[in-house]
């Protein structure tokens, strides 16, 4: 794969919401808007860290007179499809346009869409796989932030190398 290709991740929004434990809990309170907002927040953070382009697609297939709408939240592209257009259909069409020019991954647990993605040169990722990928990425961010805090703390102590060596020896003897 050409490393200069732009990486795009399409996410089947409602499919993911109905697969992630933390979002299912929100849905149990009949709060689809809050679940959508939480997913947008999570993917926005994930996108910023991973430096990939994410297109989050929510279908309005059964919403009367709805028109396709595009919104942006912290560089996260959010698409609401038009009436009688599913997220799957929208993603399939975009995959045909971008699949050969970019590295495209589609996150969905819809088996039919997964097969289409594979047949058109994309990479498929289940909603559950995306959940664990995002969860692992959050852990990685926390670890890196902690290392930075630890390193900055040591710098602020302004300890010379000899004192630091002695402290480390004391710590080793204690362990």
Helices and strands as residue ranges (DSSP letters): E 7-12, H 13-17, H 21-28, H 32-50, E 53-58, E 69-73, E 76-80, H 87-98, E 103-107, H 111-119, E 123-125, H 127-157, H 161-174
